[in-house]
């Protein structure tokens, strides 16, 4: 497993797309934090953590793409055949990919979130008011983005194609919660709205805002996607 993880890390860090995704996510979060910090009460540091959460609304799609491309890129280039020739255990291949992608996304999310919070605080000279609550929000943001990237890695394994996996992700994260909410309002079936609130994006926002129980639900989404990816990868030829 150690060798498999080392191999995946070498592949990931030597791809230019990795640095475009990670650099783009960090830059986007910092720039948006600079802009969005005007949207709260400038006298209250409590407005800064929600601003940081709000700007990552856009960043989640960047890191979702990062998780997908980690596997769909190999299917597109057929380098997956070399990967499986070197590491015949397909479970180990996907587990090592999930570990490397998750840790990388987590570190990027934490650093970018912390930078966003500091940028917003610097505008109002409120560094002294930053405390444990804001630090917790930063760590939860990193965990949310990491689990989302791992979920998309599993989804990319199922679909194999970047365009298809991206389309499904956009629908699941952006459209499904809204469509189920609208359907609930039109039909009077409250359970439809409840289902929508348990899709990854709403779960992620509640988790970032401090509901730790939702973190376990997000873990379940990621674990299910990776488990399904392992099953499909083992069941079919590449």
C-alpha positions as CSV (number, residue, x, y, z in Angstrom):
1,X,0.0,0.0,0.0
2,X,2.9,2.4,0.8
3,X,4.3,1.8,-2.7
4,X,0.9,2.3,-4.3
5,X,0.4,5.6,-2.4
6,X,3.9,6.8,-3.4
7,X,3.2,6.0,-7.0
8,X,-0.1,7.9,-7.0
9,X,1.6,10.9,-5.4
10,X,4.3,10.9,-8.1
11,X,1.7,10.8,-10.8
12,X,-0.5,13.4,-9.2
13,X,2.2,16.0,-8.5
14,X,3.9,15.6,-11.9
15,X,0.7,16.4,-13.8
16,X,0.3,20.1,-14.8
17,X,-3.5,19.8,-14.5
18,X,-3.1,19.1,-10.7
19,X,-1.4,22.5,-10.2
20,X,-4.0,24.2,-12.4
21,X,-6.8,22.8,-10.3
22,X,-5.2,23.4,-6.9
23,X,-3.8,26.8,-7.8
24,X,-7.0,27.9,-9.4
25,X,-9.0,26.8,-6.4
26,X,-6.8,28.7,-4.0
27,X,-6.6,31.8,-6.1
28,X,-10.4,31.9,-6.7
29,X,-11.1,31.5,-3.0
30,X,-8.7,34.3,-2.0
31,X,-10.0,36.7,-4.7
32,X,-13.6,36.0,-3.8
33,X,-12.9,36.5,-0.1
34,X,-11.5,39.9,-0.9
35,X,-14.7,40.8,-2.7
36,X,-17.2,39.1,-0.5
37,X,-15.9,40.5,2.7
38,X,-17.8,43.7,1.9
39,X,-21.1,41.8,2.2
40,X,-21.2,41.5,5.9
41,X,-21.2,43.7,9.0
42,X,-17.6,45.0,8.8
43,X,-17.6,45.5,12.6
44,X,-18.2,41.8,13.3
45,X,-15.7,39.1,12.7
46,X,-18.6,36.6,12.9
47,X,-19.5,37.8,9.4
48,X,-16.2,36.6,8.0
49,X,-16.6,32.8,8.5
50,X,-19.9,32.8,6.5
51,X,-18.2,34.9,3.9
52,X,-15.5,32.3,3.6
53,X,-18.1,29.5,3.3
54,X,-19.9,31.4,0.7
55,X,-16.9,31.9,-1.6
56,X,-16.1,28.2,-1.5
57,X,-19.4,27.6,-3.2
58,X,-17.5,28.1,-6.5
59,X,-14.4,26.4,-5.3
60,X,-16.2,23.1,-4.6
61,X,-16.6,22.5,-8.4
62,X,-12.9,23.1,-9.0
63,X,-11.9,20.5,-6.5
64,X,-14.7,18.2,-7.7
65,X,-13.1,18.4,-11.1
66,X,-9.7,17.7,-9.5
67,X,-11.0,14.4,-8.0
68,X,-12.6,13.3,-11.3
69,X,-9.6,13.9,-13.5
70,X,-7.3,11.9,-11.2
71,X,-9.0,8.8,-12.6
72,X,-10.8,9.8,-15.8
73,X,-7.5,11.2,-17.1
74,X,-6.0,7.8,-16.9
75,X,-8.9,6.2,-18.7
76,X,-8.7,8.8,-21.4
77,X,-4.9,8.3,-22.0
78,X,-5.1,4.5,-21.4
79,X,-2.4,4.8,-18.8
80,X,-4.8,3.0,-16.5
81,X,-3.5,-0.3,-18.1
82,X,0.0,0.5,-16.9
83,X,-1.2,1.4,-13.4
84,X,-3.1,-2.0,-13.1
85,X,-0.2,-3.9,-14.6
86,X,2.1,-2.4,-11.9
87,X,-0.5,-2.8,-9.1
88,X,-2.8,-5.7,-10.0
89,X,-5.0,-5.2,-6.9
90,X,-7.7,-2.8,-8.1
91,X,-8.9,-2.2,-4.6
92,X,-5.4,-1.0,-3.6
93,X,-5.2,1.2,-6.7
94,X,-8.4,3.1,-5.9
95,X,-7.8,3.2,-2.2
96,X,-4.4,4.8,-2.8
97,X,-5.8,7.3,-5.2
98,X,-8.6,8.2,-2.7
99,X,-6.0,8.7,0.0
100,X,-3.7,10.9,-2.1
101,X,-6.6,12.9,-3.6
102,X,-8.3,13.4,-0.2
103,X,-5.1,14.5,1.6
104,X,-4.1,16.9,-1.2
105,X,-7.6,18.4,-1.4
106,X,-7.7,18.7,2.4
107,X,-4.4,20.6,2.6
108,X,-5.4,22.9,-0.3
109,X,-8.8,23.5,1.3
110,X,-7.4,24.3,4.7
111,X,-4.7,26.6,3.4
112,X,-7.0,28.4,1.0
113,X,-9.7,28.8,3.6
114,X,-7.3,30.1,6.2
115,X,-5.9,32.6,3.6
116,X,-9.4,33.7,2.8
117,X,-10.2,34.3,6.4
118,X,-7.0,36.2,7.0
119,X,-7.6,38.3,3.8
120,X,-11.1,39.2,5.0
121,X,-10.0,39.9,8.6
122,X,-7.1,42.1,7.3
123,X,-9.6,44.5,5.6
124,X,-11.1,45.3,9.0
125,X,-8.1,44.8,11.2
126,X,-9.8,42.2,13.2
127,X,-7.0,39.6,13.6
128,X,-7.4,39.7,17.4
129,X,-11.0,38.5,17.2
130,X,-10.1,35.3,15.2
131,X,-10.4,32.3,17.5
132,X,-11.3,28.7,17.9
133,X,-14.6,28.9,16.0
134,X,-13.0,30.3,12.9
135,X,-10.2,27.7,13.1
136,X,-12.8,25.0,13.3
137,X,-14.6,26.4,10.3
138,X,-11.3,26.3,8.3
139,X,-10.6,22.6,9.2
140,X,-14.2,21.6,8.4
141,X,-14.0,23.4,5.1
142,X,-10.9,21.4,4.2
143,X,-12.6,18.2,5.2
144,X,-15.7,19.0,3.1
145,X,-13.6,19.7,0.0
146,X,-11.5,16.6,0.6
147,X,-14.5,14.3,0.9
148,X,-16.1,15.9,-2.1
149,X,-13.0,15.3,-4.2
150,X,-12.9,11.6,-3.1
151,X,-16.6,11.3,-3.9
152,X,-16.0,12.6,-7.4
153,X,-13.0,10.2,-7.7
154,X,-15.4,7.3,-7.1
155,X,-17.9,8.8,-9.5
156,X,-15.3,9.2,-12.2
157,X,-14.4,5.6,-11.8
158,X,-18.0,4.6,-12.4
159,X,-18.4,6.8,-15.5
160,X,-14.9,6.8,-16.9
161,X,-15.4,10.0,-18.9
162,X,-14.7,13.5,-17.5
163,X,-17.6,15.1,-19.3
164,X,-20.1,12.6,-18.1
165,X,-18.8,12.6,-14.5
166,X,-18.8,16.4,-14.5
167,X,-22.3,16.6,-15.8
168,X,-23.6,14.2,-13.1
169,X,-21.7,16.1,-10.4
170,X,-23.2,19.5,-11.5
171,X,-26.7,18.0,-11.6
172,X,-26.3,16.4,-8.1
173,X,-24.7,19.3,-6.4
174,X,-26.5,22.2,-8.1
175,X,-29.8,21.0,-9.6
176,X,-31.1,18.1,-7.6
177,X,-31.6,20.0,-4.2
178,X,-33.4,22.8,-6.0
179,X,-35.6,20.6,-8.1
180,X,-36.6,18.5,-5.2
181,X,-37.4,21.6,-3.2
182,X,-39.6,22.9,-6.0
183,X,-41.3,19.5,-6.4
184,X,-42.0,19.5,-2.7
185,X,-43.6,22.9,-2.9
186,X,-45.7,22.0,-5.9
187,X,-46.8,18.5,-4.7
188,X,-46.9,19.1,-0.9
189,X,-44.7,16.1,-0.3
190,X,-42.3,17.3,2.4
191,X,-40.2,14.2,2.1
192,X,-38.9,15.3,-1.3
193,X,-37.4,18.4,0.2
194,X,-35.9,16.3,3.0
195,X,-34.2,14.0,0.4
196,X,-32.8,17.1,-1.3
197,X,-31.2,18.4,1.9
198,X,-29.3,15.1,2.2
199,X,-27.4,15.5,-1.1
200,X,-23.7,16.3,-0.8
201,X,-23.8,20.1,-1.2
202,X,-26.4,20.9,1.5
203,X,-24.8,18.3,3.8
204,X,-21.4,20.0,3.2
205,X,-22.6,23.5,4.1
206,X,-24.2,22.3,7.3
207,X,-21.0,20.5,8.2
208,X,-18.9,23.6,7.5
209,X,-21.2,25.6,9.7
210,X,-20.6,23.3,12.6
211,X,-23.0,20.3,12.4
212,X,-20.6,17.5,12.8
213,X,-23.2,14.8,12.3
214,X,-23.5,15.9,8.7
215,X,-19.8,15.1,8.3
216,X,-20.5,11.4,8.8
217,X,-23.2,11.6,6.1
218,X,-20.7,13.2,3.8
219,X,-18.2,10.4,4.6
220,X,-21.0,7.9,3.7
221,X,-21.4,9.5,0.3
222,X,-17.6,9.4,-0.4
223,X,-17.2,5.8,0.9
224,X,-20.2,4.6,-1.2
225,X,-18.9,6.2,-4.4
226,X,-15.4,4.7,-3.8
227,X,-16.8,1.3,-3.0
228,X,-19.0,1.4,-6.1
229,X,-15.9,2.4,-8.1
230,X,-13.9,-0.5,-6.7
231,X,-16.7,-2.9,-7.5
232,X,-17.0,-1.7,-11.1
233,X,-13.2,-1.5,-11.6
234,X,-12.9,-5.2,-10.5
235,X,-15.9,-6.3,-12.5
236,X,-14.9,-5.0,-15.9
237,X,-12.0,-4.8,-18.2
238,X,-10.3,-1.5,-18.8
